[in-house]
């Protein structure tokens, strides 16, 4: 996965990889192995004692959990001029990614691209992000899912 994203975003000057805890962290760390000396930063979904100092905060609605939660990054980890690659496991309606984009905008960072393991194409989040001009590379796009038969159709 990391090699694919490194190839896709080879023409970008990525300085940070940003994801949301928890499922995105492993994928982002594996991806970072294919980018030279690029640190991984992850946004937390709740305040904790290891989040100190000033913070960027936004709120996103989770399609999976059916609730809103905060997305928080300490300001010392996301800086003006950073060129950021967003990485996540699933993309449904794009709310989590929109939250990460908001954090980048607040910091003055530039979103260079978005890498997604599996996109649920039938939910429209990826299409909306592409229409907004983001370079989005999904490794697999599910076109449709049949709840009764379990059949999954992938987009070519």
N, C-alpha and C positions, 0 to 999 in steps of 0.2 A: 504494500500500500504506500509506504513512504517513498519507495523508489519511483512509483508511478507519479505521485504528487511532485517529487523533486524534478522529474522530467517535464511534467506539465508546466510547472512554475519556474523553469530554469531561466527564463528571460526576466524574472522579477528579482529585485534585491530584497529578500526577506530578512528582517532583523529580529523578529519575534514570531513565535507560534502561540496562538491564543485559543483556549478551549474552555469548556465549562465542566466542573466536577460532576460526576465522578467518572462516568463511562467514557468521556472524551480524553481523559488524561493518558491512559495507556496508548491509545491510538496516536495522540499527539507526540508522545515520547518516542514511539517507534518511528514516526515520520521524521522527527528531529534528527535522528541518526543519519538521515540522507541529506541534511542541510548542514553546511559547515558552521560549527560554533553558533548555532541559533538556539537561544534558550526557549523553553516552554513556560508559558504563564497560564495559570488556570484561574478562572473566575469561580468564586465560592457562591453557594446558594443560600448561605446564612452567615450572620455575624458569628465570629468565634474569637477566642483569646489570641490566636496567632495572626489576626488581622489588626494591625496597629497603624496609627497615623492616618493621614488623609486618604480618602477612598473615592473611587468612581462607583456610583450605584445606579442601577436601573431596575426595572421590574419586568418580568416576562411571564406569559401564561404558558404552562406546560400542557401540551396536547395529551401526552402520555399520562401525566398524573392528574390532569383536570383541575389544576389550581395555579394560582399566581405565586411566584417566589422572587425574592431579590437576587440580583446578580451583582457581585461585588469584586472589584480588583483594587488592591492598594495602589495609590498613585506612584509609588516608587518603582513599580514593576511595568508600567505602561506609560510611555513618554511621548512628548511632541516629536514628530518626525520619524517615529518607529514605523517600519513598513511590515505590516502584519499579515500572516497567513492564518485564517481561522480554520480549525479542524474540529469535526464532530463525527459521531458514529451514525446517527440517523438524522434525516431532514424530512419533516412532515410539512407543516405550514410555515415554517421559517421564523417563528417567534423567538426561539433561543438565539438564532443567528442575528436577528434584528437587534436583540439586546446586546450582543457582543459588538455589533457595528456601532450602536449608540455609545458604548464605553470607549471605543476607539475614537469616535468623533469628539467626545468630551475631552479626551487626552490630546487631541491634535495628531493622532496617529493615522496612517493611511492603510486602508484595507487593500492589500495587493491581490488577494484571492481567497477562495474558500474551497477546502477539500472535505468531501463527505464520503463516508464508506457506503452507505445505502440511502438513496433518496426515494421517498414514496411519491413518485411523480404524479399520481392521481390526486394528491392533496394540494398541489399548486405552489408550494413554498419555493421550490427551486426555479420554476418558471418566473415567478415574481422577482426573485433576486437577479436572474439573468436579464430580465427586462429592465431592471434598475441599473444595469451596467456592470454587475459584479462578475468576475471571472470565476465561475463555479465548476469544479471538477468532481463529479460524483462517479465513484467506481462502479456502482450498479444502480440502475433506476428501475424500480418496480412500477410498471404501468397500471396494473390492476391486481386485486386480490379477491378471491371468491371465498367468503366466510363459510359457505356451506360445503364446498368441495375441497377447499384448501389449495386450489390452483392459484399459482402466481405467474403473471406474465411480465417479462422484463422488456424494457424499451431497448431498441437497437441503437 
